[in-house]
Amino acid sequence: MYIPISVNKVLSFLILIFILKSANLSGQEYAIGADLSFLKNAEDKGFHFKENNIIKPGLLIFKEHGYNWIRLRLFHTPSDLPNNLDYTIAMAKKAKENSFKFLLDFHYSDTWADPGKQFTPLAWTGMSHHQLVKAVFEYSRETIKAFREAGAMPEMVQIGNEVINGMMWPDGKIPSNWDNFAELIQAGIKGVKAGCDSINRPKIMIHIDQGGNMNRTKYFFDKLLSYRIDFDFIGQSYYPWWHGSLLDLRSNMIFMAETYKKPIILVEVAYCSSPTEYKGKLAPFEESPGGQKEFLEEVNKIVLNTPDNLGAGIFWWEPATMGGRSTRDFFDENGNVLSVITVFDKYTRH
């Protein structure tokens, strides 16, 4: 029997399905973030962050311009850098007091871990693979318990930093030790979950540095998922002088969204405010305060236009050091914030 259905009813049904689908995929608020791991260190040393020559707490400057997330790295037992557990908890508590959400970046190292180096913590040297897996689990569990007890639980946790070549070399170096690497990643995830209560469980991110490289991204995540690793977010770094053009980034964002169906955050992006990376070659943007702002605007548009609302946010690395020490900074040598800070004003002010 034919039952006529009005066009309006069909349209209403389709709109409802679209809204429900969108709500499901974009339930995570869009992350406007910055890695502020050095901010407390700078302020503790007496450096003043300013806006229009007016001294303000660094966190407040970011908050007033729409930033809602911070990222903090954690080293196991650093000798030269400040980013140990006590320091990171203190910074996380300040961020929570200012209504920021917090992404914890486990390096599983005493110093910088990245594609070119993944040093095992000194305390774990000489351990067998089985002992390392146990150490990663216990360290992750106890670290998360410490944040929980301090009232500064992260909303999201990275298991390793830029792990395209593995972690904790040589045991977890890939491609030669994929089985070991997968077990170390799994131990970190299980440790994080074991350190939580049943209600406030952070999302899990796996972070690589291939923002504009679809082939390397596919190789890594296809292989990782073959081990049935359970994670929530894909993290990518995107520095155009290393990781390809904006069109390369766009293609990879589309690929990741359509292939893996997971939200994606560009958890490290940066551009320079004075000539640094493009001396002697053509740059996509002028290396100037204006070019830095234009770069972030264009990258953000690509993330916002990722299919199925799976572009979940963007973090700058690293905008708040001692001011002017790095041309990727948001602040000049006198501590005044540059125009790039205003990129998200039009999205967040009302």
LOZATI-624232 format. One record per residue (C-alpha): x, z, y; residue number from 1. Coordinates in Angstrom, 1 decimal. Layout:
// LOZATI-624232
@px=X&pz=Z&py=Y&pos=NUM
...
END
This chain:
// LOZATI-624232
@px=0.0&pz=0.0&py=0.0&pos=1
@px=1.4&pz=-1.0&py=3.4&pos=2
@px=1.4&pz=1.8&py=6.0&pos=3
@px=2.2&pz=0.6&py=9.5&pos=4
@px=4.9&pz=2.6&py=11.4&pos=5
@px=5.1&pz=2.3&py=15.1&pos=6
@px=8.3&pz=1.1&py=16.7&pos=7
@px=8.4&pz=4.2&py=18.8&pos=8
@px=8.4&pz=6.4&py=15.7&pos=9
@px=11.2&pz=4.4&py=14.1&pos=10
@px=13.2&pz=4.6&py=17.3&pos=11
@px=12.6&pz=8.3&py=17.6&pos=12
@px=13.7&pz=8.8&py=14.0&pos=13
@px=16.9&pz=6.8&py=14.5&pos=14
@px=17.7&pz=8.7&py=17.7&pos=15
@px=17.2&pz=12.0&py=15.8&pos=16
@px=19.5&pz=10.9&py=13.0&pos=17
@px=22.2&pz=9.9&py=15.6&pos=18
@px=21.9&pz=13.2&py=17.4&pos=19
@px=22.2&pz=15.2&py=14.2&pos=20
@px=25.2&pz=13.1&py=13.0&pos=21
@px=26.9&pz=13.5&py=16.4&pos=22
@px=26.2&pz=17.3&py=16.4&pos=23
@px=27.7&pz=17.6&py=13.0&pos=24
@px=30.9&pz=15.7&py=13.9&pos=25
@px=31.4&pz=17.2&py=17.3&pos=26
@px=30.5&pz=20.8&py=16.7&pos=27
@px=34.1&pz=21.6&py=17.5&pos=28
@px=34.4&pz=21.7&py=21.3&pos=29
@px=36.8&pz=19.1&py=22.8&pos=30
@px=40.1&pz=20.8&py=23.0&pos=31
@px=41.8&pz=20.5&py=26.4&pos=32
@px=45.1&pz=22.2&py=25.5&pos=33
@px=48.7&pz=22.9&py=26.3&pos=34
@px=51.6&pz=24.3&py=24.4&pos=35
@px=52.4&pz=27.3&py=26.6&pos=36
@px=54.9&pz=28.9&py=24.3&pos=37
@px=57.5&pz=29.4&py=27.1&pos=38
@px=55.1&pz=30.5&py=29.8&pos=39
@px=55.3&pz=34.2&py=29.2&pos=40
@px=59.1&pz=34.0&py=28.9&pos=41
@px=59.3&pz=32.3&py=32.3&pos=42
@px=57.0&pz=34.8&py=34.0&pos=43
@px=58.9&pz=37.7&py=32.3&pos=44
@px=62.1&pz=36.4&py=33.9&pos=45
@px=60.5&pz=36.4&py=37.4&pos=46
@px=59.5&pz=32.7&py=37.7&pos=47
@px=56.4&pz=32.1&py=39.8&pos=48
@px=53.9&pz=29.4&py=39.0&pos=49
@px=52.2&pz=28.1&py=42.1&pos=50
@px=49.4&pz=25.8&py=43.2&pos=51
@px=49.8&pz=24.5&py=46.8&pos=52
@px=52.5&pz=27.1&py=47.3&pos=53
@px=50.2&pz=29.9&py=46.3&pos=54
@px=51.5&pz=32.1&py=43.4&pos=55
@px=49.1&pz=32.4&py=40.5&pos=56
@px=49.3&pz=33.5&py=36.9&pos=57
@px=50.2&pz=30.4&py=34.9&pos=58
@px=47.3&pz=30.8&py=32.6&pos=59
@px=44.9&pz=30.9&py=35.5&pos=60
@px=46.1&pz=27.6&py=36.9&pos=61
@px=45.4&pz=25.9&py=33.5&pos=62
@px=42.0&pz=27.6&py=33.2&pos=63
@px=40.9&pz=26.6&py=36.7&pos=64
@px=41.5&pz=23.0&py=35.7&pos=65
@px=39.5&pz=22.9&py=32.6&pos=66
@px=42.0&pz=23.9&py=29.9&pos=67
@px=40.3&pz=25.8&py=27.1&pos=68
@px=43.0&pz=25.9&py=24.4&pos=69
@px=46.6&pz=27.0&py=24.1&pos=70
@px=49.1&pz=26.3&py=21.4&pos=71
@px=51.8&pz=28.8&py=20.5&pos=72
@px=54.7&pz=28.2&py=18.2&pos=73
@px=56.0&pz=30.9&py=15.9&pos=74
@px=59.5&pz=31.2&py=14.5&pos=75
@px=60.3&pz=33.5&py=11.6&pos=76
@px=63.4&pz=35.4&py=13.0&pos=77
@px=64.6&pz=33.6&py=16.1&pos=78
@px=68.0&pz=34.5&py=17.5&pos=79
@px=68.0&pz=32.6&py=20.8&pos=80
@px=64.4&pz=31.8&py=21.5&pos=81
@px=61.6&pz=34.3&py=22.4&pos=82
@px=59.0&pz=33.0&py=20.0&pos=83
@px=58.9&pz=35.8&py=17.5&pos=84
@px=55.8&pz=37.6&py=16.2&pos=85
@px=55.6&pz=40.3&py=18.9&pos=86
@px=56.1&pz=37.8&py=21.7&pos=87
@px=53.5&pz=35.4&py=20.3&pos=88
@px=50.9&pz=38.1&py=19.7&pos=89
@px=51.4&pz=39.3&py=23.3&pos=90
@px=50.9&pz=35.8&py=24.7&pos=91
@px=47.9&pz=35.2&py=22.4&pos=92
@px=46.2&pz=38.4&py=23.7&pos=93
@px=46.7&pz=37.3&py=27.3&pos=94
@px=45.1&pz=34.0&py=26.4&pos=95
@px=42.2&pz=35.6&py=24.7&pos=96
@px=41.6&pz=37.8&py=27.8&pos=97
@px=41.3&pz=34.6&py=29.8&pos=98
@px=38.8&pz=33.0&py=27.3&pos=99
@px=41.2&pz=30.5&py=25.8&pos=100
@px=41.1&pz=29.5&py=22.2&pos=101
@px=44.4&pz=29.6&py=20.3&pos=102
@px=46.2&pz=27.3&py=17.9&pos=103
@px=49.1&pz=28.9&py=16.0&pos=104
@px=52.0&pz=26.7&py=15.1&pos=105
@px=53.9&pz=28.0&py=12.1&pos=106
@px=57.4&pz=26.4&py=12.1&pos=107
@px=58.5&pz=28.3&py=8.9&pos=108
@px=62.0&pz=28.3&py=10.4&pos=109
@px=64.1&pz=30.5&py=12.7&pos=110
@px=64.4&pz=27.6&py=15.2&pos=111
@px=62.9&pz=24.2&py=16.0&pos=112
@px=61.4&pz=22.4&py=13.1&pos=113
@px=60.8&pz=18.6&py=13.6&pos=114
@px=61.2&pz=15.3&py=11.7&pos=115
@px=65.0&pz=15.5&py=12.1&pos=116
@px=65.5&pz=19.1&py=11.0&pos=117
@px=63.5&pz=21.7&py=8.9&pos=118
@px=65.8&pz=24.7&py=8.5&pos=119
@px=64.7&pz=27.3&py=6.0&pos=120
@px=64.6&pz=30.8&py=7.5&pos=121
@px=67.8&pz=32.7&py=7.0&pos=122
@px=65.9&pz=35.5&py=5.3&pos=123
@px=64.8&pz=33.1&py=2.6&pos=124
@px=68.1&pz=31.2&py=1.9&pos=125
@px=69.2&pz=31.2&py=-1.7&pos=126
@px=65.6&pz=31.6&py=-3.0&pos=127
@px=64.3&pz=29.5&py=-5.9&pos=128
@px=61.4&pz=27.3&py=-5.3&pos=129
@px=59.0&pz=29.8&py=-6.9&pos=130
@px=60.4&pz=32.5&py=-4.7&pos=131
@px=59.9&pz=30.3&py=-1.6&pos=132
@px=56.3&pz=29.6&py=-2.4&pos=133
@px=55.7&pz=33.4&py=-2.8&pos=134
@px=57.5&pz=34.1&py=0.5&pos=135
@px=55.5&pz=31.5&py=2.4&pos=136
@px=52.3&pz=32.9&py=1.1&pos=137
@px=53.1&pz=36.5&py=1.9&pos=138
@px=54.6&pz=35.7&py=5.3&pos=139
@px=51.5&pz=33.6&py=6.3&pos=140
@px=49.2&pz=36.4&py=5.0&pos=141
@px=50.9&pz=39.2&py=6.8&pos=142
@px=51.3&pz=37.2&py=10.0&pos=143
@px=47.6&pz=36.4&py=10.2&pos=144
@px=46.8&pz=40.1&py=9.4&pos=145
@px=49.0&pz=41.1&py=12.4&pos=146
@px=47.1&pz=38.7&py=14.7&pos=147
@px=43.7&pz=40.0&py=13.4&pos=148
@px=44.7&pz=43.6&py=13.8&pos=149
@px=45.8&pz=42.9&py=17.4&pos=150
@px=42.5&pz=41.3&py=18.2&pos=151
@px=44.1&pz=37.9&py=18.8&pos=152
@px=43.1&pz=35.8&py=15.9&pos=153
@px=43.9&pz=32.1&py=16.1&pos=154
@px=41.0&pz=29.6&py=15.9&pos=155
@px=43.3&pz=27.1&py=14.3&pos=156
@px=46.6&pz=27.2&py=12.4&pos=157
@px=49.2&pz=24.6&py=11.8&pos=158
@px=51.0&pz=24.8&py=8.4&pos=159
@px=54.4&pz=23.5&py=9.6&pos=160
@px=55.4&pz=21.5&py=12.6&pos=161
@px=55.8&pz=17.7&py=12.5&pos=162
@px=56.1&pz=17.7&py=8.7&pos=163
@px=56.4&pz=13.9&py=8.2&pos=164
@px=59.7&pz=14.5&py=6.3&pos=165
@px=58.6&pz=17.8&py=4.6&pos=166
@px=59.6&pz=21.3&py=5.5&pos=167
@px=62.1&pz=24.0&py=4.5&pos=168
@px=64.8&pz=21.6&py=3.5&pos=169
@px=66.2&pz=20.9&py=1.0&pos=170
@px=63.5&pz=22.4&py=-1.3&pos=171
@px=60.5&pz=20.9&py=0.5&pos=172
@px=62.2&pz=17.7&py=1.8&pos=173
@px=60.2&pz=14.5&py=1.2&pos=174
@px=60.0&pz=11.9&py=-0.3&pos=175
@px=62.3&pz=13.4&py=-3.0&pos=176
@px=60.5&pz=16.7&py=-3.3&pos=177
@px=56.8&pz=15.9&py=-2.8&pos=178
@px=55.7&pz=18.4&py=-5.5&pos=179
@px=57.6&pz=21.2&py=-3.9&pos=180
@px=56.4&pz=20.3&py=-0.4&pos=181
@px=52.8&pz=20.3&py=-1.5&pos=182
@px=53.1&pz=23.7&py=-3.1&pos=183
@px=54.7&pz=25.1&py=0.0&pos=184
@px=51.8&pz=23.7&py=2.2&pos=185
@px=49.3&pz=25.1&py=-0.3&pos=186
@px=51.0&pz=28.5&py=-0.2&pos=187
@px=50.8&pz=28.5&py=3.6&pos=188
@px=47.1&pz=27.7&py=3.6&pos=189
@px=46.3&pz=30.3&py=0.9&pos=190
@px=48.3&pz=32.9&py=2.8&pos=191
@px=46.4&pz=32.2&py=6.0&pos=192
@px=43.1&pz=32.5&py=4.2&pos=193
@px=44.2&pz=35.7&py=2.5&pos=194
@px=45.1&pz=37.3&py=5.8&pos=195
@px=41.6&pz=36.7&py=7.3&pos=196
@px=38.3&pz=38.5&py=7.0&pos=197
@px=35.5&pz=36.4&py=5.5&pos=198
@px=34.0&pz=35.6&py=8.9&pos=199
@px=36.8&pz=34.6&py=11.2&pos=200
@px=38.7&pz=32.0&py=9.3&pos=201
@px=40.8&pz=29.7&py=11.4&pos=202
@px=40.7&pz=25.9&py=10.8&pos=203
@px=43.7&pz=24.4&py=9.1&pos=204
@px=45.7&pz=21.6&py=10.7&pos=205
@px=48.4&pz=19.4&py=9.1&pos=206
@px=50.7&pz=18.0&py=11.9&pos=207
@px=52.9&pz=14.9&py=11.8&pos=208
@px=54.5&pz=12.9&py=14.5&pos=209
@px=53.3&pz=9.4&py=13.9&pos=210
@px=50.7&pz=8.9&py=16.7&pos=211
@px=51.2&pz=5.2&py=17.0&pos=212
@px=52.3&pz=4.4&py=13.4&pos=213
@px=49.5&pz=3.6&py=11.1&pos=214
@px=51.6&pz=2.8&py=8.1&pos=215
@px=53.6&pz=6.0&py=8.1&pos=216
@px=50.4&pz=8.0&py=8.8&pos=217
@px=48.7&pz=6.3&py=5.8&pos=218
@px=51.6&pz=6.9&py=3.5&pos=219
@px=51.8&pz=10.6&py=4.4&pos=220
@px=48.1&pz=11.5&py=4.2&pos=221
@px=47.3&pz=9.4&py=1.2&pos=222
@px=50.1&pz=11.2&py=-0.7&pos=223
@px=49.2&pz=14.6&py=0.6&pos=224
@px=45.5&pz=14.2&py=-0.3&pos=225
@px=46.5&pz=13.1&py=-3.8&pos=226
@px=47.5&pz=16.8&py=-4.3&pos=227
@px=44.0&pz=17.9&py=-3.3&pos=228
@px=45.3&pz=19.8&py=-0.3&pos=229
@px=42.3&pz=21.2&py=1.6&pos=230
@px=42.7&pz=21.1&py=5.4&pos=231
@px=40.4&pz=20.6&py=8.3&pos=232
@px=42.2&pz=18.8&py=11.2&pos=233
@px=44.8&pz=16.0&py=11.5&pos=234
@px=47.4&pz=16.8&py=14.1&pos=235
@px=49.6&pz=14.1&py=15.6&pos=236
@px=52.4&pz=13.9&py=18.2&pos=237
@px=52.4&pz=11.0&py=20.6&pos=238
@px=55.4&pz=10.3&py=22.8&pos=239
@px=55.3&pz=6.6&py=23.7&pos=240
@px=59.1&pz=6.1&py=23.8&pos=241
@px=59.2&pz=7.2&py=20.1&pos=242
@px=55.7&pz=6.5&py=18.8&pos=243
@px=54.5&pz=3.2&py=20.0&pos=244
@px=52.2&pz=1.7&py=22.6&pos=245
@px=48.8&pz=2.8&py=23.7&pos=246
@px=47.4&pz=0.0&py=21.6&pos=247
@px=49.3&pz=1.3&py=18.6&pos=248
@px=47.8&pz=4.8&py=19.3&pos=249
@px=44.3&pz=3.4&py=19.6&pos=250
@px=44.7&pz=1.5&py=16.3&pos=251
@px=45.9&pz=4.6&py=14.5&pos=252
@px=43.1&pz=6.8&py=15.9&pos=253
@px=40.6&pz=4.3&py=14.6&pos=254
@px=42.3&pz=4.1&py=11.2&pos=255
@px=42.5&pz=7.8&py=10.8&pos=256
@px=38.9&pz=8.4&py=11.8&pos=257
@px=37.5&pz=5.7&py=9.5&pos=258
@px=39.8&pz=6.5&py=6.5&pos=259
@px=40.0&pz=10.3&py=6.4&pos=260
@px=36.8&pz=11.4&py=8.2&pos=261
@px=38.5&pz=14.4&py=9.7&pos=262
@px=38.8&pz=15.4&py=13.4&pos=263
@px=42.1&pz=14.4&py=15.0&pos=264
@px=43.9&pz=16.2&py=17.8&pos=265
@px=46.9&pz=14.8&py=19.6&pos=266
@px=48.6&pz=18.2&py=19.5&pos=267
@px=51.8&pz=17.0&py=21.3&pos=268
@px=51.7&pz=14.4&py=24.1&pos=269
@px=54.0&pz=14.2&py=27.2&pos=270
@px=55.3&pz=11.9&py=29.8&pos=271
@px=58.0&pz=12.4&py=32.4&pos=272
@px=57.6&pz=13.0&py=36.1&pos=273
@px=61.0&pz=11.4&py=37.0&pos=274
@px=63.1&pz=8.7&py=35.4&pos=275
@px=64.2&pz=10.0&py=32.0&pos=276
@px=63.2&pz=8.1&py=28.9&pos=277
@px=62.9&pz=4.6&py=30.4&pos=278
@px=66.2&pz=4.2&py=32.3&pos=279
@px=67.2&pz=0.6&py=31.8&pos=280
@px=64.0&pz=-0.5&py=30.1&pos=281
@px=60.5&pz=-1.3&py=31.1&pos=282
@px=58.1&pz=1.7&py=31.1&pos=283
@px=54.3&pz=1.6&py=30.4&pos=284
@px=53.8&pz=3.9&py=33.4&pos=285
@px=56.1&pz=4.8&py=36.3&pos=286
@px=58.1&pz=7.9&py=35.5&pos=287
@px=56.8&pz=9.8&py=38.5&pos=288
@px=54.1&pz=12.5&py=39.1&pos=289
@px=51.5&pz=9.8&py=39.5&pos=290
@px=52.6&pz=7.9&py=36.4&pos=291
@px=52.5&pz=11.2&py=34.4&pos=292
@px=48.9&pz=11.7&py=35.5&pos=293
@px=48.0&pz=8.1&py=34.7&pos=294
@px=49.5&pz=8.4&py=31.2&pos=295
@px=47.4&pz=11.5&py=30.4&pos=296
@px=44.2&pz=9.9&py=31.7&pos=297
@px=44.7&pz=6.8&py=29.5&pos=298
@px=45.6&pz=8.7&py=26.4&pos=299
@px=42.6&pz=11.0&py=26.9&pos=300
@px=40.3&pz=7.9&py=27.1&pos=301
@px=41.6&pz=6.7&py=23.7&pos=302
@px=41.0&pz=10.1&py=22.1&pos=303
@px=37.5&pz=10.3&py=23.6&pos=304
@px=36.7&pz=6.8&py=22.2&pos=305
@px=37.8&pz=7.6&py=18.7&pos=306
@px=35.0&pz=6.5&py=16.2&pos=307
@px=32.4&pz=9.0&py=15.1&pos=308
@px=33.4&pz=11.6&py=17.7&pos=309
@px=36.5&pz=12.4&py=15.6&pos=310
@px=38.9&pz=12.5&py=18.6&pos=311
@px=38.8&pz=16.3&py=18.9&pos=312
@px=41.3&pz=17.0&py=21.7&pos=313
@px=44.7&pz=16.7&py=23.3&pos=314
@px=47.5&pz=19.1&py=24.0&pos=315
@px=50.5&pz=18.6&py=26.4&pos=316
@px=54.0&pz=19.6&py=25.3&pos=317
@px=55.3&pz=21.6&py=27.0&pos=318
@px=54.1&pz=22.0&py=30.6&pos=319
@px=55.1&pz=25.5&py=31.7&pos=320
@px=58.7&pz=26.4&py=31.3&pos=321
@px=60.8&pz=27.5&py=34.3&pos=322
@px=59.7&pz=24.6&py=36.5&pos=323
@px=61.7&pz=21.4&py=36.9&pos=324
@px=64.0&pz=22.2&py=33.9&pos=325
@px=62.2&pz=19.4&py=31.9&pos=326
@px=60.7&pz=16.3&py=33.5&pos=327
@px=57.8&pz=16.7&py=31.0&pos=328
@px=56.8&pz=19.9&py=32.8&pos=329
@px=53.7&pz=20.2&py=35.0&pos=330
@px=55.6&pz=22.1&py=37.6&pos=331
@px=58.4&pz=21.1&py=40.0&pos=332
@px=61.6&pz=23.1&py=40.6&pos=333
@px=59.8&pz=25.3&py=43.1&pos=334
@px=57.1&pz=26.2&py=40.7&pos=335
@px=54.3&pz=24.1&py=42.3&pos=336
@px=52.0&pz=22.3&py=39.9&pos=337
@px=52.0&pz=18.5&py=39.9&pos=338
@px=48.9&pz=16.2&py=40.2&pos=339
@px=48.7&pz=15.8&py=36.4&pos=340
@px=46.9&pz=19.2&py=36.3&pos=341
@px=43.8&pz=17.6&py=37.8&pos=342
@px=43.1&pz=15.1&py=35.0&pos=343
@px=40.4&pz=17.1&py=33.3&pos=344
@px=38.7&pz=18.3&py=36.6&pos=345
@px=36.2&pz=15.5&py=36.5&pos=346
@px=35.2&pz=16.3&py=32.9&pos=347
@px=34.8&pz=20.1&py=33.3&pos=348
@px=33.7&pz=20.8&py=36.8&pos=349
@px=30.0&pz=20.8&py=37.7&pos=350
END
